[in-house]
């Protein structure tokens, strides 16, 4: 039995157990039977998308805006407009020699580790 059939079997058993243990779920079972499982799952998916979009716009986006302001206040040389005006600032802004050496060593070590694993 493949994994999709097994998942559907367990989901069906869970729904039947919920209906048996909670008689108020019988109306939900009749609704699912009337509209079909695919339409019901689509309605649930739409509700989840709306919930996460509202969460993003009301909470996460505000937090990211605050982080962006803090970043711009502490690192004015690394703002997008300054980097577009002079891309060489990206290398000069940090301790470029040490960062480049660490990147070279770590990339070589990662490549060796991947070759050993495969």
N, C-alpha and C positions, 0 to 999 in steps of 0.2 A: 504494500500500500504506500503510495507516495505521500509526501508531507502535506500537500494541499487537502487531500481527502481526509487525512488524519485531523487536520485543523478544523475542517468543517464538521467532522464527526464529534469532536470535543465541544465545539461551539453549539451544536444542536443539543447535545446532552446538557450543557450548562443552561440553555434557554428552557428546556423541559424541566430541569430541576428548579429553576427560578419560578416557573409557572406553578409547579406543584407546591412549593414552599410558600409562595406569596400569591394568593388568589386574585389580588388586585392586578396582577400582571396578565390576567386572561384577556383583558381588553387590548393590551398591547399585542398579544399574540394574534388576536383577531384582526387588528389593524395591519400587522405585518403580513398576515395571510391574504388580506384584501388587496394591499398595494404591491406586495411582492418584496422579497428580501433585498433585491438590488436597489429599488426605489427608497426603501427605508434606510439602507446604508448610505445612499447618496444624501438623504436629508440629514443624517447624523454627521456626515462629512462636511456639509455646508455649515452646520452649526459649529463644528470644530474650527473651520477656517475663519468664520466670523469672530469667534472667541479669540483666536490667536492674533488676528489682525487688530482687534480692539486693544488687546494686551500690548501689542507692539506700539501702536500709535499713542496710547495713553501712559505707558510706563517705560518701556524699553527705549523708545526713541528719545524721550526726555532725558533719560540717564545718559544716552550716547551723546546728546547735545552738550550736557554738562562736561562729560569727559573730553569732548572736542575743544571746548573753551579752555579747560585746564591745560590740555596739550598745547594749544596755541599760545597761552600765556607763558608756559615754561620753555617752549621750543619754537620761538618765532622764525628761526632759520629753516625749519622743516615744514613750513606751511606749503600747501599745494601751489599757491601762486608764486611763492619765492622759488620753489623747485622748478616750476615751468619756465621761469625767467632765466634761471641759471642752474642747469642740472648738475653742474660740478659741485654745487653746495651739498649734495647728498653725501658725497664722499668726504668732503672737508668738515661737515657738521659733527661727525663722530670722531672717535680716535681710530682713524681709518687704517693705519698700519697694523695695529693689534687686531682689529676686527677682521681684516682680510686674512691675516695669518691664521687666526682661529678658524675661519671659514674654510681655508685650504686644508688644514689638518683634519677638521671634522668631516669634510666631504670625502677626503681620501679614506678615512676610517670607515665611514658609512658604506662606501663602495666596496671596500675589502670585506666588510661584514656581510653585505648582500651576496657577494660572490661565494663566500664560504657557506652560507646558508643554502643557496641554490645549487 
